[in-house]
Each structure stands twice: as C-alpha cells, then as structure tokens.
Amino acid sequence: MRILHISTRLILGGSQENTVLSCEGQTRLGHEVHLAFGPIYGPEGSLLERVEAFNRRCRAGEERTAAGETCRPIGVHVVPHLFRELSMAADARCLGELNRLIATLAPDVVHTHSSKAGTLGRAAAWAVAHRAQPEPAPTAQAGSSGPVRRTPVPMAVIHTVHGPPFMPVEGGAVRRAKVRAKNFIYTLAERYAARRCHTIVSVADAMTAQFLARDIGQPAQYITVRSGMETEPFLIARPGEHRHEVRAKLGLGEHDFVIGTVARLAEHKGHDDILDALGEPLRAHPGWKLLWVGDGWWGDRLRARVRDMGLASRLVTTGLVPNDRVPAMMRAMDVLVHPSYREGLPRTVPQALLAGVTPIAYDADGTREVCRSGETGVLVPLADRAALREAVVAMYERPDERLRLAAAGRAECAREFAADRMVHLLAEVYAGALKQTQS
C-alpha cells in the first residue's frame, strides 16, 4: 500500500512519536510510506532527525522488510501553511496544499493525526477521493470517455485522536467564555471531519466517549488502538543507563527522593501545580529533588518561579533530550508525577511503569486506563493540589508500595503498548476501511 500520514507538528511529543513509529513499522512491512507535517520551530524539539536517520539506514540497506528486501525511505513533505493556530487565510492555503499533495501521491490510505491536521487532512483527502472523474461510456470506443460523474476512488481515510482538542473551562468569566467558544468551534470542526473519514482510532476509550458525547461521528467508526512505543529500552537498561549511573551524571544522590516529570514545559502540563503542591515538602525534606525532563514555551517563566521560591537547588532540568534517552531519565526517578489537565492517554505513564517507576497522575481523560489507584499507581482528582501533595508524601513514606505498584503495571504495559502490536492493529484498521471504500 501507499500510506500518507499527516501531522500538524513533528515536535518531540507523544502523538508525533506514535506517528513516526507507525511510519517506520509500516515501511518495514513493505509499504510505501509518506509523512507530511507543518513547519518546525520553537523550543519543543523535533522528530525530523529520527526520520532522516531512518531514511539514511534505508538507503544504506540497513533497514529490511520482513521479506528481506531493502526498505523504502519515508517520503517527507513539509506543508508550508499547516499551523497549529487557527487562521482562516493560512488554513485555506493549507487545504489547497494538502489537496495537491494527496492528488499527486494518490495514496491508498490517508491517516491524519492531531486536530488541525485531522480536520484539514480529512477534508482534503475526502475531496480528492470523491472528485469528479470521467467514466467510460458503456458504448464508447476504447480511449473515449463518457460523462463526468462523481466516482469515488478507493482511498481509506483514517484519523487518530491522540488527545482532546477541547480545553478545560477555567479562569475568570471572560476566559471561560473564550474557552467555551473555542471548544464549540473545535466541536463543529470535528463533526465535519468525522463525516469525511472511514475510521477514527482512539488511543484511549475515554477519547471515544468524549467525542461521542459531543455527537462527533458514529459509534461504529471508533476503535481503540493503544499508542505504541519502543518498550525494550524501558524494560532493559543499556550500559551506562542504570539508576545509580544516571543519577550520578545528573548530580542526584543515591538516597535522594526524586520526583520526576517528562513533559513539555507548556500550558496544562501541570508544572505550576507541582510547585504549588510540593513547595513546603521540598523545603522540609533536603533530600527531595525535582527532575524536569523537557522544555517548552513556559520554560523561562517556570524556572524563574522556582528561583523565586528559593528552590533552585532542588530542581534538576535536562532540557530537551532525544527519545532514546528518556528511559534513562525515567530510571533515575522514584516517582513520576504527571499532573496534566488534558491528555489522550499520556505515554509517560506506561513508560514509567515499564521502567519500574510508580506514576502519580491527575485523573484526566484516558490516564485512568493505565494508572489505577492501588493497582498500578496513584490517581489524583484533577487540579487537587492537596491530594497531589498527599500522594507524593505517601509514596515517599512507603517505598515497598512504590515497588509493588510499578511491578504490577509492568507486564501489562509491555504487552499493550508495544510498537509492533500497534502497527499490526493499524494494518487491520486499514484493511477494514479499504473494504468500506469498495462497498
């Protein structure tokens, strides 16, 4: 098959990693795979280097399909006007760019990711697939054509919901009104796009429930496929990446209690909540340390706030790290704290469990499907900073419980989140969607 993936931004993030792993896995199955995305800029990093490295291995004959043939490189396409922000002018130009790209590539499958790329990508793919085509007249001579009719071409259109585009309604009256208005626009856009695709893949059951509650699509369109990841680096430490070695490199003591996060320093990721909840315990316990893995637009403000709180000596920041270094960072932690307000199913939660680390997370969206209080972690009510503090203190005081919770979730995550499993399940999704195009 020829497969085209479309993503809004190829930054360092869970949905982007999911997309790139899908591209790599499908290429290894022998498919011709293309990846389109908007311009890359800002402090949030990029996965383009990983794609380019994979392509270099393909050209060198180092990447092979299951049949032993050399893998094709992933086709890379930058869509100049594919931006995350809403803009009528840019979005109209982007729609034209995607329309031309899809018409040129003529893929068997168009698979979109994230809200903006999902809306515009599905609209463009559906338009190309249902564009007016000349049909041969029943009595026409060979080479002649009959009237122009709308004859759909067999192109499957798939969309993955990695996280909800709808923002939490919070703040003052004006802010709440703006958020409600934006959520209404996103709801209308998602309803429109759902009518222009065959299948909607959710990374969590919670995503399906949220979208159906907003009358987006039909129940039969949805299927849950967990967001795959490379599990082995989390399960097995590479040389130099054992807990004590990583801690030493980061300047952390063997007996420090390390409270880690792996997330962009951005809105709704909850770093302010961590500081609100843990300011006093950090002052009371000299051995407590924060380890922040990642960077983002809020980085300077958050680091300044830590300094103003007098906690600069308790914070270790790594900035952006390559994805293959995340397992080592996870292994240095005692607990992963993930107080995010808006998630599909956060990859950092199963990654922590794979690395033997207990997650403490807000009960947002699909998080509860992996982090189950008393079973595989500690789930905290959304925005409840007092409960967040109590959970961290409890895990500090009960190290045996930390180990039990992490061990309980490890085997489950190794099975459910393996990248190969995701790729094979997507193959079944594509096959089912292509059958719909022929009916």
N, C-alpha and C positions, 0 to 999 in steps of 0.2 A: 504494500500500500504506500501511497504518498500521503504523509501526515503533516499538517501545518498547525503548530502551536502558536498562540498569540497571547502575550502577557504585557501588562501595562509598563512595568518597570522591572529590569533584570538586576535589582539590588540584592544585597545579602538579606534573605528573608525566607520564611518557611514555604510560602507558596511558590516562590521562584526556585528554591531548591527542589521542590516537588516536580516542577515543570522540567527542569534540566535533567533530573534523574529519569523522568519519563522519556525524554528525548534520547538519552543515552541507551536506556534499556530497549526502546523500540528500534533504534539503529542496530543494536546487537541481535535483534530478532530478524534483521534483514530488510527492514522497511527504509524507505527514503523519507527522512525527517527534516522539517524546516522549523525555524524558530523566529518569530517576529516580535519586536518589542519597541518601546519608545526610547527617546534619548536618555542616556545615563549621566547623571550629575549628582553632586551633593556628597555629604559625608557618610552615607549609608552603605558604601561599598558596592561591588558589582560581582556578578557570577559570570560575566563575559569571559574572563580569563580562564575559568574552568572549561567553558565551551570551546574556546580556542585551543586549550591544551588537549582536549579530547580529539579535536579535529586534526591536530598535529600527529597524534598517535594513529589515527585512521590513515592519514597519508603515508605514514611510515610503515603501515602494515601491521601495527602492534595491536589494533583492535579488530577482533574477528567475530563473525556471526556464529550462531550455533552450528551452521552448516560448514564452517571453516573458511568462509570467504571473507575478504577484507571489507570492513565496514565502510559505508559511505560517510564522509564528513556531514555534520549537521549544517544545513543551509542557514545562514544568519542574515536577517533582514531588519534594518533599523527603519521604523516608521516615524518620519520626522515630526508629525503633529499628534502623536499618541502621548498625551499628558494625563497625569492623574487629576489635575484640577479641571473643574467644569469651565468650558469656554465654547460658546456657540460657534465662533469663527474657526477655532482650531479643531473642534470636533467635526465640523462639516468637512474640513480639508482632510482630516484623518480618515473619515468614512470613505472618501474618494481614494485615498492611498491604499487602504485595505481592500477596497473593491478591485482596484487594478492588480494588486499583488495576488489576490485569490484567483482572479480570472487568468492571470499569467501562469500561475503554478498548477491550476486545476487539480487540487488535492482530492483524494478520496475522503479524507476526514479533516475537518477544521475543529480544533479543540481550543477553546478560549479559557482564560484564567483571569481572575480579578474583575471587579465591577466595570470599570471603564472599558477595558479590552473586551470584556464579556458582552457588553451592550453593543459597542460599535462592531466588534468582530462578528457577532452572530447576525447583526443586521446586514453586514456586507456579504457574508457567506450565503445567507438565505436569498439575498437579491441575485447573486451570481448563479446560484443553483436553480433559481426559478425565472431566470431571464428568458425573454422571448427567443425561441430558436426556430430556424426554418425546418419544416418537416417535409420529407419527400412526399409528393402527391401519389396516391395509390396507382394511378395510371401513367405516371410521368416516366419519361425516358431516363436511363441511367445518367446521372450527372445533373439532372434538373431538380428543382426544389418546389415544394408546394407552398401553401400559405404560411405566414409566420404565426406560430402558436406558442403558448407557454408550455414547454415540455421540460419538467424538472430533470436535471442531471443527477446521477446517483452520488451525492455528496452528503456525508453524515456530518451533522453539526452538533458538537458536544460542548458543554460548559461545566467547569468545576467551580463550586462555591468553596473557597478556602476560608472565608470568614465573612461575617455580615457587613454590608456597606452601611448599615444603619447605625447612627451614632447614639450613645446614651443621652437621654434628655435630662440635662442637669444645668446648674447655674441659675442666674437671675432670670427674670421674666423675658427680657429681650433675647438672651441667649437661648432659652428654651424654645421660644417661638421660631428662631432661626433654625435650630436643630430639627424641630418638627417639620418645618417647610422643606428642609433639605432631605429628610427621611422620606417625605411624601414624593419628592421628585425621584429619588432612588427607587422607591416602590413602583412608581409608574414605569420607569425605565426597565426595571427587572421584569415586570409583567409583559411589557412589549417584547423584550428579548426572549422570554420564555416561550413565546409563541413562534419563535424563529429558531428553534433548535429541537433536536430529537430527544436528547437525554441530558439530564442535569445530574452531575456527580457531586455528592456532598462528602466532605472529609469527616463529617460527624452527623449523627442522627439529629442532633439539635439544629443543624442548619436546615435540614429538610422541614422540620417542624416550624421553624421561624418563617421560612419562605411561604409555606402553605398557609400559615396563619395570616399572611398578608395577601393571600389569593394570588400568589405567583406560581404559575404553572399548574400542572395536574399531578396528582399523586403517582400515577403510572410513569411519569417522566423521571422520577428520582431514584437514585441508587446510591448507597453509601460505599465508598472505597477509601480506606484509611490512607493518609498521606505517607507514602513510603520514604524510607531513609536508609542510609548505609549503616546497618546495625553493628557489624563486626567491630569497628573501631571503638564503639562504646562498651562492647562486651569484653574485649581483649585489649589490654594496654600494650602499646608499642614500646620499644626500647626508649627510655628517657621520659616516658609519659605515665609512670606510676605515681600514685598520690604524693608520696614524700618527695619525689624528684620535681614534680610540677610546683608543689608548694615552695620548695627551696628557691626555684627560679623566680617565683612571684614575690619572694620576701615574706612568705607566710610561715609561721611556726608550726611544728608538728602538732602541738596541742591547742592551737588557735581554733575557735569555733567559727567556721567560715560560712557566711550567708551569701549565697551567690545568685546572680541573675544573668540570663543570657537573652538579651533583647535590645532592640534599638532604643536609644535614649530619645524617646519621642512621646507624643501625647497618647494617653490611655494605656501606656505600658506599666504605669504604677510606681515609678521610681520615687515620686513625691510621697506616695503612701508608705513606702518603706521607711523613708526618713521620718515621716510623721509618727509611725508606729514604733520605730526602734531607736529613736533619738536617746531616750532615757536609758534603756537597757544597754546601749552601746557605751554610754558614759559610765554605767555601773559595772560593766564587765570588761576589763582591759584586754582580755583575750578574744573578744568578739571582733570580727573583721567582715567588711562588706567587699565582695568581689563582683564588679560590674564588667561583664563581657559584652562589648558592642559600643556603638557610637551613633550619633544622630544629631538632628537639628536642635534638640534641647540639651545637648551635652554641656555647653559652656554654662548655661544657667544652673543646671543641676550640680555641677562641680563647684560653682560659686556658692550655692546654698549649703553644700557640705562644709565648705570652709567657714562660712558664717556661723554654722552650728558648732564649730570647734571640733569637728570630727575628721579633718583631713587625714590624720594619721591612721584612721580606721578604714579608709577606703582605698582599695586597690582597683585601678581601672586598666583594662588591657587595650582599649580602643578596638578597632576592627581587627578581627582575626580570621584567617581562612577557615572555611568549614571543616577542613580536616584537623584543625587544632581545637575545635570545640570539645571533642571527647576528653582531651587532656584537661581543659579548663573545668569541665564538669567534675572530673575525678578529684579535683582539688577541694571541692565543696563538701560541707557536712549536710546542708540542706539547700535546695533550690527554692527560692521564693519567686513566685510568678503572679503578682497582683494585677494582671492585665484586665482591663474593663471590656475588651472586645476581642473575641477570638473565634476561630472556627474550632479547631482542636489544636492547641499550641504544641508544636513539635518539641519544645524544650521539656515538657512534662514527661513524655515517654523516653526522651533521651536521658533525662536524669535517672529514671528507673533503670534503664539499660546500663548506666554507669554505676549503679549501686547507691544512688543518692535519693533521699526522700524529698518529694515535692510538696510544697505548701502553696496553694494557689487559690485565687478567687474563683467562686462558683459562677464563671462566665461561659455562656454558650456551651460548647462541647467538652469543656475541661473535665466535667464530672464523669465523662465516659471512660476516662483513664485514671484520674485522681479521685479515688473513692475513700472517704474518711474512714479510718480504722482498718482499711484493707490495703490500699496502695499509696497512701499519702494523707494529707490533711487538707480538706476543702473548707474554705472560709467564705462567709457571706460577702457578697460584693460590696466593696467600699467600707467594710467594717474593720477599721484600723485597730481597734482594741482587740478584736478576735485574731487579727493577724499577729499582733504582739504576743498574745497568749499562746498561739500555736508555735511560734518560734521559741518562746521560753520553754514550752513543754517538750519540744524536740531536743532542746539543749540539755534539759534535765533527764531525759530518757533515751540515752544513746542506744540501748538494746532495742527499743521500739523503733527507732530510726532504721536500724538494720533490718528488722523484721518487715517493715512496710516496703522498703525498697526491694528486698528479695522477693516478696510476694508478687510484685508487678513486673519483674524482670522477664520471666519466661513468656508471659502474655504479650509484652511489647515486642519481644524478639520475633514472635510469630506474626502478630497483627500488623507490624509496621515495616516489615522487610520490603525493600525496594522491588525485588523480583516479584513478590506477591502483588504489589500494586500494578506493575507493568502487565502481568498476565490477566489481572482482573479488568484492566482497561482494554485489553485486546478483546475480551468478551463483550464489553460495553460497545466497542466499535462495531463488532460483528452484528450485534443486535440492532444498532442504529442503522447500519447499512441495509439490513433487511427491511427496515421501515421505508427507506428510500425507494425500494423496488415494489412496494405494495400499493 
